[in-house]
C-alpha cells in the first residue's frame, strides 16, 4: 500500500485508479490520501474504492482528500459514483445547485457528500432523490447542511428514510442557517403507514419556527387523518407556505375537514380577523 501511495504522491500521468473490492481499510485510505493530497501536480481524475472495508472514519478522510485533490473528479464509494469536484465547485460553475439523484448514494457516501458540500460553502440546492440514504445518511446530511445559511432547497424524496430519518430534517429547518424554502419528503413513508406521526409533527413544528418554507412536498406518504391534522397546523400557522403537495396521501373525510379548517384559519390571519 505504501508503494501505491508513493505512486500517487509522485505521478503526474496516472488518471484513473481502480481498487474496487480490494479489502481496503480506513488505515489504507489514510495512507493513499496522504499520497494523493501531497501531489499538487496529480492528474488523477477517477478513483474507485467501491466495496472495501471502509467505515465512517475512512469516508471522512476521503472527503477531506476530495477537497484538496484538485484533479479528482469522480470518487466511487460503495456502489455510488460521486461527482465530488462538481459538488465542491457548485458555487463557481453550477449556480450552487447539486444534482445527485438516482446514484445509489447510501449512508457512507452521504458522509462524503455532506462534508464536501459544506467545505464548498456555496451549495444552495441539493437533490439526493431516489437514493438509499435511510436514517443514517439523512441524519448526517441534515446535520452538515444545517450550518449553511445559503442552503435553501432540499429534495430528499424516495430515500427509505421512514419516521426515524424524517425527524432529522427538522435539524435543517432549525439549524444555524434556518432559511430552507423548498423541501420534498415525497415517497419516504415518514409516518410508517400512518402508525407514527411524531416525525411529521416535528417537521411541522420546525417549519413554523423556521418561517421561510414556501414549498413542502409530501406526496406518496400515507398521512391519513392524524397526518392531515399535523399538516393543517402548518397551513394555519405559516404565512409563507405557498405550495403543498399531498397527493397519494390517503387522506379521508376527517383529514380533509382538518385541512380545510387549517386553510380557514390561515385566511383569517391574512385578513386580520
C-alpha positions in Angstrom: 0.0 0.0 0.0 2.8 2.4 0.7 4.3 1.8 -2.7 0.9 2.7 -4.2 0.7 5.8 -2.0 4.2 6.8 -3.2 3.0 6.4 -6.8 0.0 8.8 -6.1 2.4 11.2 -4.4 4.8 11.4 -7.4 2.8 10.5 -10.6 1.8 13.3 -12.9 0.3 11.0 -15.6 -1.9 8.5 -13.7 -5.5 9.5 -14.5 -7.6 6.6 -13.1 -7.1 4.1 -10.2 -9.5 1.2 -9.6 -9.2 -0.5 -6.3 -12.7 -2.0 -6.2 -13.2 -4.9 -3.8 -9.6 -5.0 -2.5 -10.4 -5.2 1.2 -9.0 -1.7 1.9 -9.4 -0.5 5.5 -9.6 3.0 6.9 -5.8 2.9 7.6 -5.2 2.1 3.9 -7.4 5.0 2.9 -5.4 7.4 5.1 -2.1 6.2 3.5 -3.5 6.6 0.0 -5.0 10.0 0.7 -1.8 11.4 2.2 0.0 10.5 -1.1 -2.7 11.9 -3.3 -3.2 15.1 -1.3 0.5 15.7 -1.2 0.8 15.8 -5.0 0.0 19.2 -6.3 0.6 18.0 -9.9 -1.5 14.9 -9.7 -3.7 14.1 -12.8 -5.8 11.5 -11.0 -9.4 12.2 -12.1 -11.1 8.9 -11.2 -10.8 6.9 -8.0 -12.8 3.7 -7.5 -12.8 2.4 -3.9 -16.1 0.6 -4.1 -16.9 -2.4 -1.9 -14.0 -2.2 0.5 -13.8 -2.3 4.3 -14.1 1.5 4.7 -16.1 2.9 7.6 -17.2 6.3 8.7 -13.7 7.3 9.7 -12.3 6.5 6.2 -15.2 8.3 4.5 -14.3 11.5 6.4 -10.6 11.2 5.3 -11.8 10.7 1.7 -14.0 13.8 1.9 -11.0 15.9 3.0 -8.9 14.5 0.2 -11.5 15.2 -2.4 -11.4 18.9 -1.5 -7.6 19.0 -1.7 -7.0 16.9 -4.8 -7.9 19.4 -7.5 -7.8 17.0 -10.4 -10.1 14.4 -8.8 -13.5 14.5 -10.5 -15.2 11.2 -9.5 -15.0 9.0 -6.4 -16.7 5.6 -6.2 -17.6 4.6 -2.7 -19.8 1.5 -2.1 -21.9 1.4 -5.2 -22.2 5.2 -5.6 -20.2 7.1 -8.2 -19.9 10.6 -6.7 -19.1 13.7 -8.8 -17.0 15.2 -6.0 -15.4 18.1 -7.9 -18.8 19.1 -9.1 -20.1 19.3 -5.6 -17.1 21.3 -4.4 -17.2 23.7 -7.3 -21.0 24.1 -7.2 -20.9 27.8 -6.4 -18.4 28.6 -9.1 -19.8 26.6 -12.0 -23.3 25.4 -11.2 -25.1 28.2 -9.5 -24.9 26.4 -6.2 -27.1 23.5 -7.4 -26.0 19.9 -6.9 -28.0 17.1 -8.6 -27.2 13.6 -7.2 -30.5 11.8 -7.9 -30.5 8.0 -8.5 -26.8 7.5 -7.9 -27.1 4.8 -5.1 -25.9 7.3 -2.5 -26.0 5.4 0.8 -25.2 6.3 4.4 -21.4 6.0 3.8 -21.2 8.0 0.6 -23.6 10.6 2.2 -20.7 11.5 4.6 -18.6 12.4 1.6 -21.4 14.4 0.0 -22.2 16.3 3.2 -18.6 17.2 4.1 -17.6 18.2 0.6 -20.8 20.3 0.2 -20.2 22.0 3.5 -16.5 22.6 2.7 -17.6 24.2 -0.6 -19.7 26.7 1.4 -21.7 27.5 -1.8 -24.3 24.8 -2.2 -27.7 26.3 -2.3 -29.7 23.4 -3.6 -29.2 19.6 -3.2 -31.2 16.9 -5.0 -30.5 13.5 -3.5 -33.8 11.9 -4.6 -34.0 8.2 -5.5 -31.1 7.1 -3.4 -30.7 4.9 -0.3 -29.8 7.4 2.5 -32.1 5.8 5.1 -31.9 7.2 8.6 -28.1 7.3 9.0 -27.4 9.1 5.7 -30.2 11.5 6.2 -29.0 12.4 9.7 -25.5 13.2 8.5 -26.6 15.3 5.5 -29.0 17.3 7.6 -26.5 17.9 10.4 -23.9 19.2 7.9 -26.2 21.4 5.8 -28.0 22.9 8.8 -24.9 25.1 9.2 -25.2 26.6 5.7 -27.2 29.9 5.6 -27.2 30.0 1.8 -28.8 26.5 1.6 -32.5 26.9 0.6 -33.6 23.8 -1.3 -33.6 20.1 -0.5 -35.1 17.2 -2.4 -34.7 14.0 -0.3 -37.6 12.1 -1.8 -37.5 8.3 -2.4 -34.8 7.5 0.1 -36.4 5.0 2.5 -35.9 7.3 5.5 -39.1 6.4 7.4 -40.0 8.3 10.6 -36.6 7.7 12.3 -34.9 9.6 9.5 -37.6 12.2 8.8 -37.1 13.7 12.3 -33.6 14.8 11.4 -34.9 17.0 8.6 -36.1 19.4 11.4 -32.4 19.9 12.1 -32.1 21.9 8.8 -35.2 23.9 9.5 -34.0 24.8 12.9 -30.3 25.0 12.0 -27.9 27.9 12.1 -28.8 28.7 8.5 -32.5 28.4 9.1 -33.5 29.5 5.6 -34.9 26.4 3.9 -37.5 27.5 1.4 -38.2 24.3 -0.6 -38.4 20.7 0.8 -39.5 17.4 -0.7 -40.0 14.3 1.5 -42.1 12.5 -1.1 -42.4 8.7 -1.1 -40.5 8.1 2.1 -43.1 6.5 4.4 -42.4 9.1 7.0 -45.4 8.0 9.1 -44.8 4.2 8.9 -48.1 3.7 7.2 -49.8 6.3 9.4 -48.9 4.4 12.6 -46.5 7.2 13.8 -46.9 10.9 13.0 -44.4 12.2 15.6 -41.7 12.8 13.0 -44.2 14.7 10.8 -45.2 16.7 13.8 -41.6 17.6 14.5 -41.1 18.8 10.9 -44.3 20.9 11.0 -43.2 22.5 14.3 -39.7 23.2 12.9 -41.2 24.7 9.7 -43.3 27.1 11.7 -40.3 28.1 13.7 -38.2 28.5 10.6 -40.7 30.8 9.0 -39.2 30.6 5.4 -40.6 27.3 4.0 -42.6 28.1 0.8 -42.9 24.6 -0.7 -43.5 21.3 1.0 -43.9 18.1 -0.9 -45.3 15.1 1.0 -46.9 13.1 -1.8 -46.8 9.4 -1.6 -46.6 9.3 2.2 -49.6 7.7 4.0 -50.9 10.5 6.2 -54.5 9.6 6.8 -56.4 11.7 9.3 -53.7 12.1 12.0 -51.1 13.2 9.5 -53.6 15.6 7.8 -54.2 17.2 11.2 -50.4 17.8 11.6 -50.2 19.4 8.2 -53.3 21.5 8.9 -51.4 23.1 11.8 -48.7 24.2 9.4 -51.3 25.6 6.9 -52.9 27.6 9.7 -49.7 29.0 11.2 -47.3 29.5 8.3 -48.0 32.7 6.3 -45.1 31.9 3.9 -46.3 28.5 2.7 -47.3 28.7 -1.0 -47.3 25.2 -2.3 -48.3 21.9 -0.5 -48.4 18.5 -2.3 -50.4 15.8 -0.5 -51.3 13.6 -3.5 -51.4 9.9 -2.8 -51.5 10.6 0.9 -54.7 8.6 1.6 -56.5 11.4 3.4 -60.1 10.6 4.2 -63.0 12.9 5.1 -61.9 13.8 8.6 -58.4 14.7 7.4 -60.0 16.8 4.7 -62.0 18.7 7.2 -58.9 19.3 9.3 -57.1 20.7 6.3 -60.0 22.9 5.4 -60.1 24.2 8.9 -56.4 25.0 8.7 -56.9 26.8 5.5 -59.7 28.8 7.0 -57.5 29.8 10.0 -54.8 30.9 7.7 -57.2 33.1 5.7 -58.4 34.6 8.9 -54.8 35.5 9.9 -54.1 37.0 6.5 -57.3 39.1 6.7 -56.6 40.2 10.2 -59.8 38.6 11.6 
